[in-house]
Amino acid sequence: MNIPNALTMLRIFMIPVLVLVFYLPFEKHLLVAAGIFGLAAITDWFDGYLARRLDQMTSFGAFLDPVADKLMVAVALVLLVERHDTILFTLAACVIIGREIVVSALREWMAELGQRTSVAVSYVGKVKTAFQMVAIVGLLAIDPATDESWLLALSYLMLYTAAVLTLWSMMIYLRAARQVMVEHLKV
């Protein structure tokens, strides 16, 4: 166990804490939940940085890091769908979660074929992640039933932008894997 992998494991252990804090009836519980998610997002960046900087990249870390990210985001979005119960919000959450499943499966399949590098993380994917993480922090922090602030509107805008970037990045990954998919459909 190295430091980057320990940070990834910490992110996974933070998921039930996020859920518990989100539902606990104490003042500022939403701000604490947003802080937990924000800390998880920071550890996501930091564990990757440390793995590269300290040359501690492992196959276990390469497997677990995206799993931890997707679990944290999916759980947060499911919590938020309950609180921000509109069709547009639910659709954006479904797009984001669905894309994560599709791209994860695609990467796994491509890795089995020795083609993982053809579906490496794209720049659009990184921008999407930044929008998504900031949006989720804002949406966790604000109760839409009691606060109609500009920050809430900005958080919605960022989430919807992340959903559009999500579709765009998925198309990039599918286009990168297209030739391999076509070859395997012929078999």
C-alpha positions as CSV (number, residue, x, y, z in Angstrom):
1,M,0.0,0.0,0.0
2,N,1.4,3.3,-1.1
3,I,0.2,6.9,-0.4
4,P,-1.7,7.3,-3.7
5,N,-3.5,4.0,-3.2
6,A,-4.3,4.9,0.4
7,L,-5.8,8.2,-0.7
8,T,-8.0,6.3,-3.2
9,M,-9.1,3.9,-0.5
10,L,-9.9,6.9,1.7
11,R,-12.1,8.3,-1.1
12,I,-14.1,5.0,-1.1
13,F,-14.4,5.1,2.7
14,M,-15.7,8.6,2.5
15,I,-18.8,7.5,0.4
16,P,-20.9,6.2,3.3
17,V,-19.8,9.2,5.4
18,L,-21.1,11.5,2.7
19,V,-24.4,9.7,2.6
20,L,-24.7,9.7,6.4
21,V,-23.9,13.4,6.7
22,F,-26.2,14.3,3.8
23,Y,-29.2,12.9,5.7
24,L,-28.3,13.8,9.3
25,P,-30.5,16.5,10.6
26,F,-28.0,19.0,11.9
27,E,-27.4,22.6,11.0
28,K,-25.0,23.0,8.1
29,H,-25.1,19.3,7.2
30,L,-25.2,20.2,3.5
31,L,-22.1,22.3,3.8
32,V,-20.3,19.4,5.6
33,A,-21.5,17.0,2.9
34,A,-20.2,19.4,0.2
35,G,-16.9,19.6,2.1
36,I,-16.6,15.8,2.2
37,F,-17.2,15.6,-1.6
38,G,-14.8,18.5,-2.2
39,L,-12.1,16.7,-0.1
40,A,-12.7,13.6,-2.1
41,A,-12.3,15.5,-5.4
42,I,-9.0,17.0,-4.1
43,T,-7.7,13.6,-3.1
44,D,-8.6,12.4,-6.6
45,W,-6.3,15.0,-8.2
46,F,-3.7,14.6,-5.4
47,D,-3.4,10.8,-5.6
48,G,-2.7,10.9,-9.3
49,Y,-0.2,13.7,-8.9
50,L,1.6,11.7,-6.1
51,A,1.6,8.5,-8.1
52,R,3.3,10.1,-11.0
53,R,5.6,12.3,-8.9
54,L,6.8,9.5,-6.6
55,D,6.8,6.9,-9.4
56,Q,4.2,4.9,-7.4
57,M,1.8,4.0,-10.2
58,T,0.5,0.5,-9.7
59,S,-2.0,-1.7,-11.7
60,F,-4.1,-1.8,-8.5
61,G,-4.2,2.0,-8.3
62,A,-4.9,2.2,-12.1
63,F,-7.9,0.0,-11.5
64,L,-9.1,1.4,-8.2
65,D,-8.8,5.1,-8.8
66,P,-11.4,5.4,-11.6
67,V,-13.7,3.0,-9.6
68,A,-13.5,5.3,-6.6
69,D,-14.2,8.4,-8.7
70,K,-17.2,6.9,-10.4
71,L,-18.6,5.6,-7.1
72,M,-18.3,8.9,-5.4
73,V,-19.8,10.9,-8.3
74,A,-22.7,8.4,-8.9
75,V,-23.6,8.3,-5.2
76,A,-23.5,12.1,-5.0
77,L,-25.7,12.5,-8.1
78,V,-28.2,9.9,-6.7
79,L,-28.4,11.9,-3.5
80,L,-28.9,15.1,-5.4
81,V,-31.6,13.7,-7.7
82,E,-33.8,13.3,-4.7
83,R,-33.3,16.9,-3.6
84,H,-33.3,18.6,-7.0
85,D,-36.2,16.6,-8.4
86,T,-36.7,18.0,-11.9
87,I,-36.6,16.1,-15.2
88,L,-33.7,18.1,-16.5
89,F,-31.6,17.5,-13.4
90,T,-32.4,13.8,-13.4
91,L,-31.6,13.5,-17.1
92,A,-28.3,15.2,-16.6
93,A,-27.5,12.8,-13.7
94,C,-28.5,9.8,-15.8
95,V,-26.3,11.0,-18.7
96,I,-23.3,11.4,-16.5
97,I,-23.7,8.1,-14.7
98,G,-24.6,6.2,-17.9
99,R,-21.5,7.6,-19.7
100,E,-19.3,6.5,-16.9
101,I,-20.6,2.9,-17.2
102,V,-20.3,2.9,-21.0
103,V,-16.7,4.4,-21.0
104,S,-15.6,2.1,-18.2
105,A,-16.9,-0.9,-20.0
106,L,-15.3,0.3,-23.2
107,R,-11.9,0.8,-21.5
108,E,-12.1,-2.6,-19.9
109,W,-12.9,-4.3,-23.2
110,M,-10.2,-2.3,-25.0
111,A,-7.7,-3.3,-22.3
112,E,-8.5,-7.0,-22.9
113,L,-7.7,-6.5,-26.5
114,G,-4.4,-4.7,-25.7
115,Q,-5.8,-1.4,-27.0
116,R,-6.3,0.6,-23.8
117,T,-4.1,3.5,-24.9
118,S,-6.5,4.2,-27.7
119,V,-9.2,5.2,-25.2
120,A,-7.0,7.1,-22.8
121,V,-8.4,10.1,-20.9
122,S,-9.1,13.0,-23.2
123,Y,-8.8,16.7,-22.6
124,V,-12.6,17.1,-22.9
125,G,-12.9,14.3,-20.3
126,K,-10.7,16.3,-17.9
127,V,-12.7,19.5,-18.4
128,K,-15.9,17.6,-17.9
129,T,-14.6,16.2,-14.7
130,A,-13.7,19.7,-13.4
131,F,-17.2,21.1,-14.2
132,Q,-18.8,18.1,-12.7
133,M,-16.9,18.2,-9.5
134,V,-17.4,21.9,-8.9
135,A,-21.1,21.6,-9.8
136,I,-21.6,18.7,-7.3
137,V,-19.9,20.6,-4.5
138,G,-22.2,23.6,-5.1
139,L,-25.3,21.5,-5.4
140,L,-24.5,19.5,-2.2
141,A,-24.0,22.8,-0.3
142,I,-27.2,24.4,-1.3
143,D,-30.8,23.3,-0.4
144,P,-32.9,24.3,-3.4
145,A,-36.0,24.4,-1.2
146,T,-34.6,27.3,0.9
147,D,-32.0,29.0,-1.3
148,E,-32.5,30.2,-4.8
149,S,-29.1,32.0,-5.0
150,W,-27.0,32.8,-8.0
151,L,-24.6,30.1,-6.7
152,L,-27.4,27.5,-7.1
153,A,-28.1,28.7,-10.7
154,L,-24.3,28.6,-11.5
155,S,-24.1,25.0,-10.1
156,Y,-27.0,23.9,-12.3
157,L,-25.4,25.5,-15.3
158,M,-22.1,23.8,-14.5
159,L,-23.8,20.4,-14.1
160,Y,-25.7,20.8,-17.4
161,T,-22.4,21.8,-19.1
162,A,-20.8,18.8,-17.6
163,A,-23.6,16.6,-19.0
164,V,-23.0,18.0,-22.5
165,L,-19.3,17.6,-22.2
166,T,-20.0,14.0,-20.9
167,L,-21.8,13.2,-24.2
168,W,-19.0,14.8,-26.2
169,S,-16.2,13.0,-24.4
170,M,-18.1,9.7,-24.8
171,M,-18.4,10.2,-28.5
172,I,-14.6,10.9,-28.6
173,Y,-13.9,7.6,-26.8
174,L,-16.4,5.7,-29.1
175,R,-14.8,7.2,-32.2
176,A,-11.4,6.2,-31.0
177,A,-12.5,2.6,-30.5
178,R,-14.7,2.5,-33.6
179,Q,-12.2,0.6,-35.8
180,V,-11.7,-2.1,-33.2
181,M,-15.5,-2.4,-32.6
182,V,-16.2,-2.7,-36.3
183,E,-13.5,-5.4,-36.7
184,H,-15.0,-7.4,-33.8
185,L,-18.6,-7.0,-35.1
186,K,-17.5,-8.8,-38.3
187,V,-16.4,-11.9,-36.3
